[in-house]
Structure formats: structure tokens, C-alpha cells
Amino acid sequence: MCFHYSLTQELSKVGERLKVSSEELKWQPAYHANGFTFLKMPVITSENPTTIQLFNWGLIPSWIKTKSDADKIKAQTLNARSETVFEKPSFRSGIIHQRCLIPTDGFFEWMEFNKKKYPHYIFLKNKEFFCFAGIYSNWVDKETGEITQTFSILTTEANSMMERIHNIKKRMPVIIDSTHYEEWLQSKLPPSNIKAFFTPYPADKMEGYTIGKLLNSKNFDSNIPAVIEPVAYPELD
């Protein structure tokens, strides 16, 4: 699954590369974005494909009735499995009508070895930022009228590299190749074309290394540059 990722670049650079606007957004680069804090992260939506917006991670379907129900479901919708996304009530509308790109320059997963877990940082070999495939929703609080904009990251089966790293659940995020960003955001894309995006990203275009265990600390702010620095574990050699 994908519950932790980074976007360390300034939004102005992301916007320039994607040829979209990032003006007037107050946002700081994230070295460790933890999904379970439901923080706001940059997205580009099919509804507004020329602008970067900040949406909360943890999708709240539009049909949720109360704030308490919204708070419960968002912890279960940080990810959406591509194999069932057309079937699950929380996701089936979004995958057809509300798809988004989620800029990132790397994500985190854990390898299990001898009953211990070792965090890894995974990125593209060319060191460029890239985009996860996502879906989004605009939820309206019926009591206050407040609109909460939220998103979920699509996941798929692991490629050969990710099978070695994420060696228990063997999953990875759906990564959209940069040549297909515009197609992913097309509003009337047929289901068969959408499903074609769900294949694992090529392992030979990705890299990863072990990092320290700052990521695991509950009483320490891990949103710092040191969190993505390489750390070797001799027992894994």
C-alpha cells in the first residue's frame, strides 16, 4: 500500500514542469507526508487540469452524511485498490468522473526480515518527480455547508523491485508515465482505457534504498530532510 510519500520540490517547479498554475498556494515541501495525519497535499484534477490545488489525503465520498462518518471513513480510503476500484461504493464514481494526478518525488515502504521491519525510500532512477494516479471527491458537510476536497492514491500489484522491498503485501502505487498525464485526466475516458493504467510501473526505471527509522517515531517530527537519507543495515546484505 502507499501511506507515506514525499514531495520535496517547490510547487513553482512542479507547476513549471507540468505546465500548470501553482499561484497563491501556501505549502511547504514535504519530506514525509504521513497519510494518517490527513494533511493537505498538491493534486491536479480532471475538473481543473490547469491548476495545482491542495486536497486532504483520505477520500470522503460525496454521499457520506455526517462529520463523524467522514472522520471514520477517511482512514480507510487513503488508498484505493485498482482491482476493485470500479466496484467499491467509495471509489466507483471517482474512478469514472474524478481522477487526479498526485505529484511526488518518492515514497516509503517497509521490508520485513527476521521479524523486523526496515524502511525504504523509493524513487525514479532519473531523480525527477513523478505522479501517482489518484481519485478525488468534494464532500459537503450538511450542517455547516463547508466543502472538504479529498483524494485517494490508487495501488496495484508490485513489480519485481517492489516485491523484494514490500515483501509481505507486495503492493505499490499506480504511477502514471509522464507521456500520459493528459490522458489520465480526460473526463470521458472509457473504463477499458482507465484499466490500462493499472499495470505496475517498470522496475528498471525505479530505485530504492534503506533509510533510518525516524519514520517510525511517534514522538518525533519526521518531516525533515534527514528522513530520506540512506542508512545501511548490515543484516540485509
Summary of the structure (lengths in Angstrom):
residues: 237
radius of gyration: 17.4
end to end distance: 24.8
largest distance: 56.2
contacts: 727
relative contact order: 0.18
helix: 26%
strand: 35%
